[in-house]
Amino acid sequence: MKTIGLLGGMSWESSSEYYRIINQTVNRKLGGHHSAKSVMYSVDFEEIKKLQHDDRWDEATELMIKGAQYIEKGGADFLVICTNTMHKMASDIQQHIGIPILHIADATAKRIKDQGISRVGLLGTKFTMEEDFYKGRLIAKHNLNVNIPREKERQIVHDIIYKELCLGKIEADSKNAYQKIINGLINDGIEGAILGCTEISLLINQNHISIPIFDTTEIHAQTAVDWALGIS
């Protein structure tokens, strides 16, 4: 079994889900008392959040590179960045470490294409929804058609993530808002919905939506187990 490197803390709420899913998946596959070999470095999310919203991405990248290097020195065989948004600097991080990064968008795209779906909706932070580092990769590398909510709805999705979900707050009104936004994208013709922030699955699951949803936290964590166990 390879050792999984987890760069977490963004937020710790979703990082705990990574740890749970990874270990449960290893145990389900191997049985007995098996659990995952892993190394985690967790950042202080308050620092990262401020840098994100102040558009100080270079400084945020430096913190992410440093965390990834700690993980590599700790003995990890590959790196899992436990957040969608911070894949914005995945290529910069990769240049400063000698172990491969399991990219969350690639893992998610594979799951989508395995289901024969090509037109998807994307919910996440405004950074993830509006910039090309994520949806552009889905389009250019994986030939997916990606829809995002309208501008006002994108702000709602973003605010709920930072003001509620990252703080562990689960509100019924927010779940209803997300359902309404996804249903609007369904009316626009999407066949599946990407929960493109690792906290969204704390609020929304498949029981709430009529089309397939793709929980990036679960997909990323399960794919990490496949990498660790050498399953293609």
Secondary structure, DSSP 8 states (H G I E B T S, - for coil): ---EEEEE-TTHHHHHHHHHHHHHHHHHHH-TT----EEEEE--HHHHHHHHHTT-HHHHHHHHHHHHHHHHHTT-SEEEES-SGGGGGHHHHHTT-SS-B--HHHHHHHHHHHTT--EEEEES-HHHHHSHHHHHHHHHTT--EEE---HHHHHHHHHHHHHTGGGT---HHHHHHHHHHHHHHHHTT-SEEEE-STTGGGT--GGG-SS-EEEHHHHHHHHHHHHHHT--
